[in-house]
């Protein structure tokens, strides 16, 4: 040690100067707060972290709360902390050290190293020349442009985020009197949020605010209400990678009767064929029964006179005044749909929704069926048959000129303006339905015959081959 150093280590009165104590380290945030802040910086929620780390979300939440009693044990806790620290970009050894320290465990102390500051030397002032200034400006411009391109590329490559904050769970049951609910969440600023639900043509839509938050009010019906929620970036057109689903259930009142809304058919509608669509929605109902009663011919309508048809073995028995009732099940979203085959004339269609407790609700629609031209359905039942068809006097283009052999179970439909003529190799297995009226089989099995259909005249046997 030199005399100069010795002088520095003594005071004016000759006594030794006390050694400088190391600067105490400033205490950092607690470990739970560090973990929570690191996850927030990473921009993920607990469920995303659960998928990435394979650690259950409630264990991760316990680590971020410092609630170590919720964890299965110290060995598992160390493993969770190590894996979670690596996932969040933290030093796992440092995290484990802080965990032991906050638990009050004995940890080895490390010596504090106080580094001497280097002797400051005066630096020469910077000198700028025009070429240096131009080069600096060009470099700065290139860096700014590169940063702009990087931001745009990241924005176009990254889909928008989507989180649901209310309801807090995906499956929610509300009060039985609830008719609406406000769903809220977060995404990117200006994102287009859409919530679609079965039975509604257009989804609910809302635009996220500048802070990315959004909320929309949806209507509820009794039973399970399903909402599929997506987020779209309006500038890039990208959608969130994982759409969210929310199920909100409104309980049924035990004494409540079904409600029924019939979308089709509309009252007084006239159809040009006999396939009447029956569609609608029902609540608190398990089945819907559709029946029809014949009211008579349309004014000025000529009824086709037909021979007594043979029995169609595959047809349901009709009622005395209309076809057999059709029973359909109501879907989970309350929707129902079924076609109803009717002949020409005026009809009263009754739709009845029935609950599991036997309560019912009904609506009736009056419709008319007025066929235009000739509509002929040919069904092969009970054996194969060869067919040849003429529509309005010309060979049907969909069937070869030499005819076609059809197996049992095949059904063909032909439409003409004035007439349809059919040559069958087995009249007894060929069943006809003319303008909605079932004629059955007009001959015997194995007997070839040709039949001419020209309403309002009855079917006529001809010699055409």
PyMOL commands that set and color helices and strands:
alter all, ss='L'
color gray80, all
select helices_A, chain A and resi 3-8+31-42+46-53+57-65+68-70+74-88+92-103+130-157+427-429
alter helices_A, ss='H'
color red, helices_A
select strands_A, chain A and resi 162-166+171-174+180-187+192-196+204-207+213-219+223-232+244-250+259-264+270-271+275-283+287-296+326-329+335-341+345-354+360-369+374-380+385-391+394-395+404-406+411-416+420-424+430-434+437-441+449-453+460-462
alter strands_A, ss='S'
color yellow, strands_A
deselect
rebuild
show_as cartoon
